[in-house]
């Protein structure tokens, strides 16, 4: 995989704009809290998530031949309103730290904090699945989500339920870099006739924000 920038540079970086396109007449999304509009007060419990994260993970399930390894980038951004935009893009690897085999899963959605401290999350997958999660922070640096509804297109595979746990963990670097927290998550799924169980997990390093 391409080498990641030094963690110490993350605070100076933001979402990469589309080169050559004119700016929109509204504030651009930002994944760096030092730039752009102020974070909406309702989003304060989600503040540690804002940024661009990149790393590797592993996917396994009884119905696939695995485990398989993947690289992934996740972007949590905001435009000053009471929600975070979310996008995730993955690519299959030929092993831990290995070469790229092909593009993999893509997700996009919104994290919507509520007045009561809860979180609503809407996710759409390129595979034809749409999910609505409800959840809440588990302390200051972890967030638990459980599906309330799963909708799929006629051509999509069967998915009946999912839950996710996100958390900031000790940094994977050394020295000063180790003090910068990584983002780790676990995704559990009940699908294709199987009960709810671990499906994938990843550990990502902040590269911007």
C-alpha positions as CSV (number, residue, x, y, z in Angstrom):
1,X,0.0,0.0,0.0
2,X,1.0,3.6,-0.5
3,X,2.8,5.0,2.5
4,X,0.6,7.2,4.7
5,X,1.6,10.8,5.7
6,X,3.2,11.3,9.1
7,X,0.5,11.6,11.8
8,X,2.0,14.9,12.9
9,X,0.8,16.3,9.5
10,X,-2.8,15.4,10.0
11,X,-3.7,18.7,11.6
12,X,-2.6,20.6,8.5
13,X,-4.6,18.5,6.0
14,X,-8.2,18.4,4.9
15,X,-10.4,16.7,2.3
16,X,-8.7,16.9,-1.1
17,X,-10.9,19.1,-3.4
18,X,-11.7,18.1,-7.0
19,X,-8.9,19.7,-9.0
20,X,-9.9,22.4,-11.4
21,X,-13.6,22.6,-10.4
22,X,-15.0,26.0,-9.4
23,X,-16.0,26.3,-5.8
24,X,-19.6,26.0,-4.7
25,X,-21.5,29.1,-3.6
26,X,-21.9,27.5,-0.1
27,X,-19.5,26.5,2.5
28,X,-17.5,23.3,1.6
29,X,-17.6,20.2,3.9
30,X,-14.6,20.1,6.1
31,X,-12.9,17.1,7.8
32,X,-10.6,19.5,9.7
33,X,-12.1,21.2,12.8
34,X,-9.5,24.0,12.4
35,X,-11.0,25.0,9.0
36,X,-14.5,25.9,7.7
37,X,-17.6,26.5,9.8
38,X,-17.8,25.8,13.5
39,X,-19.0,22.3,14.4
40,X,-22.7,22.4,15.4
41,X,-23.2,22.0,19.2
42,X,-25.3,18.9,18.7
43,X,-22.3,17.2,17.0
44,X,-20.1,17.6,20.0
45,X,-20.4,13.9,21.0
46,X,-19.1,13.0,17.5
47,X,-16.3,15.6,17.4
48,X,-13.4,13.0,17.7
49,X,-14.6,11.2,14.6
50,X,-14.2,14.2,12.3
51,X,-11.3,13.6,10.0
52,X,-10.0,11.4,7.2
53,X,-8.9,8.0,8.3
54,X,-7.0,5.3,6.4
55,X,-5.8,1.8,7.3
56,X,-6.4,-1.9,6.9
57,X,-8.9,-4.5,8.1
58,X,-10.0,-8.1,7.8
59,X,-13.3,-9.6,6.6
60,X,-14.5,-13.1,7.5
61,X,-17.9,-14.9,7.4
62,X,-19.0,-18.5,7.2
63,X,-20.2,-18.0,3.6
64,X,-16.9,-16.6,2.2
65,X,-13.5,-18.1,1.9
66,X,-11.4,-16.0,4.2
67,X,-10.2,-14.2,6.1
68,X,-9.6,-11.6,3.4
69,X,-7.6,-8.4,4.0
70,X,-8.6,-4.9,2.8
71,X,-7.5,-1.3,2.8
72,X,-10.0,1.4,3.6
73,X,-10.5,5.2,3.8
74,X,-13.3,6.7,5.9
75,X,-14.2,10.4,5.9
76,X,-16.3,12.1,8.6
77,X,-17.0,15.7,7.6
78,X,-19.5,18.5,8.4
79,X,-20.8,21.8,7.0
80,X,-21.8,23.4,10.3
81,X,-25.3,21.8,10.4
82,X,-26.3,19.2,13.0
83,X,-25.0,16.1,11.2
84,X,-21.8,14.5,9.9
85,X,-21.4,13.3,6.4
86,X,-19.8,9.8,6.1
87,X,-18.1,8.1,3.2
88,X,-16.1,4.9,3.2
89,X,-14.2,3.3,0.3
90,X,-12.3,-0.1,0.5
91,X,-10.0,-2.1,-1.7
92,X,-9.1,-5.8,-1.4
93,X,-5.4,-6.6,-0.6
94,X,-3.5,-9.8,-1.3
95,X,-2.5,-10.0,2.4
96,X,-1.7,-7.7,5.3
97,X,0.1,-4.7,4.0
98,X,-0.1,-6.3,0.5
99,X,-0.8,-5.2,-3.0
100,X,-4.2,-4.0,-4.2
101,X,-6.2,-6.7,-5.9
102,X,-9.3,-4.8,-6.8
103,X,-11.8,-2.1,-5.5
104,X,-14.1,-3.4,-2.8
105,X,-17.0,-2.1,-0.6
106,X,-18.3,1.5,-0.7
107,X,-20.7,3.2,1.7
108,X,-22.1,6.7,2.1
109,X,-24.4,8.2,4.6
110,X,-25.1,10.6,7.5
111,X,-24.6,10.5,11.3
112,X,-27.4,12.6,12.9
113,X,-27.1,13.4,16.6
114,X,-30.3,13.9,18.6
115,X,-31.3,16.2,21.4
116,X,-31.6,13.2,23.8
117,X,-28.0,12.2,23.2
118,X,-28.8,9.4,20.8
119,X,-27.5,9.0,17.2
120,X,-29.4,8.2,14.0
121,X,-27.2,6.8,11.2
122,X,-28.3,6.3,7.6
123,X,-26.0,4.2,5.4
124,X,-26.3,3.3,1.7
125,X,-24.1,0.5,0.2
126,X,-23.1,0.2,-3.4
127,X,-24.3,-3.5,-3.1
128,X,-27.9,-2.3,-3.0
129,X,-28.4,-2.3,0.8
130,X,-29.7,0.6,2.8
131,X,-29.6,0.6,6.7
132,X,-31.0,2.8,9.4
133,X,-29.1,2.5,12.7
134,X,-29.9,3.9,16.2
135,X,-27.2,4.2,18.8
136,X,-25.4,6.3,21.4
137,X,-22.0,7.2,22.6
138,X,-20.4,4.8,25.0
139,X,-18.2,7.4,26.8
140,X,-16.3,10.1,25.1
141,X,-14.4,8.0,22.5
142,X,-16.7,5.1,21.5
143,X,-20.0,4.8,19.7
144,X,-22.4,1.8,19.4
145,X,-25.0,1.4,16.6
146,X,-27.7,-1.2,16.0
147,X,-29.9,-1.5,12.9
148,X,-33.6,-0.6,13.2
149,X,-34.3,-1.3,9.5
150,X,-32.5,-2.9,6.6
151,X,-33.8,-2.4,3.0
152,X,-32.4,-4.1,0.0
153,X,-32.9,-4.0,-3.8
154,X,-34.1,-7.0,-5.6
155,X,-30.6,-7.9,-6.8
156,X,-28.9,-7.4,-3.4
157,X,-28.0,-10.3,-1.1
158,X,-30.0,-11.0,2.1
159,X,-29.0,-8.8,5.0
160,X,-31.3,-8.9,8.1
161,X,-29.5,-7.0,10.8
162,X,-26.2,-5.4,11.7
163,X,-24.5,-3.7,14.5
164,X,-21.2,-1.7,14.8
165,X,-18.9,-0.5,17.5
166,X,-16.5,2.4,16.7
167,X,-13.8,3.5,19.1
168,X,-10.6,5.5,19.4
169,X,-7.7,3.3,20.5
170,X,-4.1,3.8,21.3
171,X,-2.1,5.0,18.3
172,X,-0.2,2.5,16.2
173,X,2.8,4.7,15.8
174,X,5.8,5.2,18.0
175,X,6.9,8.2,20.1
176,X,4.8,11.3,19.6
177,X,2.7,9.5,16.9
178,X,1.6,6.9,19.4
179,X,-0.3,9.6,21.3
180,X,-2.5,10.2,18.3
181,X,-5.5,7.9,18.5
182,X,-6.4,5.4,15.8
183,X,-10.0,4.7,14.8
184,X,-11.0,1.0,15.2
185,X,-14.4,-0.6,14.5
186,X,-16.1,-4.0,14.4
187,X,-19.1,-4.8,12.1
188,X,-21.4,-7.7,12.9
189,X,-24.0,-9.0,10.5
190,X,-26.9,-11.4,10.2
191,X,-27.1,-12.3,6.5
192,X,-27.6,-15.0,3.9
193,X,-29.1,-17.3,6.5
194,X,-26.5,-16.9,9.2
195,X,-27.0,-15.5,12.7
196,X,-25.6,-12.2,13.9
197,X,-21.8,-12.5,14.1
198,X,-18.5,-10.7,13.4
199,X,-18.1,-9.8,9.7
200,X,-15.3,-7.3,9.5
201,X,-13.0,-5.1,11.5
202,X,-10.5,-2.4,10.8
203,X,-8.0,-0.1,12.4
204,X,-7.5,3.3,10.7
205,X,-5.0,6.1,11.2
206,X,-5.9,9.7,11.1
207,X,-4.3,11.2,8.0
208,X,-6.2,14.5,7.9
209,X,-8.1,16.6,10.4
